[in-house]
Amino acid sequence: MKSDKLLDATGLACPMPIVRTKKMMAEMDAGQILEVHATDKGSQSDIAAWSKSTGNELLESAEDNGLFKFWIKKG
């Protein structure tokens, strides 16, 4: 999936992937897509819940050998 920006949050423990995601999304325009890479298992539920509660849309998520990838569209 095409993204406008990439956030590498690998190696970061909760809550840092969400903190970094929130900061980067604040710098983006509505409709842009942020791709997030994380290794924290908790990021799966955290990013889904955060996206829903902030009016952003989690378009897709995938897991590849312990690397979690998320594509979030700014609302």
N, C-alpha and C positions, 0 to 999 in steps of 0.2 A: 504494500500500500504506500502511496506517495505521501510524504509528510513535509511540512514547511520547516520544522525544526526538530532536532534530536536532542534529548536529554539523557545523558549517561549517568544513571544512579546506581550502577553496579557497585557492590561492596558496601553500600550504605544500609544501615539498619533503621527500622521504624523509629521515629516518624520522618526521617530525612528524605526518603523518596517523595513523599507527599509535600513536604515543605519546599523542595526544589521544583516540583511540578507546579505548585501554586505560584511560585515566584516567576517561573518562565511563562506560564499562561497569562499572567498579568501584563506581560510585555508583548503579547500577541494580539492580532486583530480578530474580530468575530469571523468565524468560518475557516480560520486557519487550523491546521492539524499538527499536533505535537506527538512525536513518537518518543516513548519513554522505555528505557531498558533498565531493569532492576533484577537483583538476585535475592532480595528479601521475600520469602514466601508470603508474608503478610501483605505485601503490596498488591496481591491479587484482589483481596477483598477491600483493602483500603482505597485503592484507586477507583474501583467500581463505585463504592459508596461516596467517595469524594466527588466524583464526576456527577453523579445523580443529584447530590445535595447542592451543587454549585451552578447547575444549569448548563453544564458542559455535557457532551455526548461521548461516551466510550464506544467508539466505532468497532473496535476489534481488539482482542487480546490473544496472545499465543505464548506457549511455553516450549522452550527448546533446550533440553539438557540442563535445567536449572536456571536458564535465563528467561525472564518474563518480559514480554514486549507488549506495549499498549499503544493504541492510537486513539487520541482524544481530540475531538473537534470542539473548538471554543464556541460557546454559545453567545 
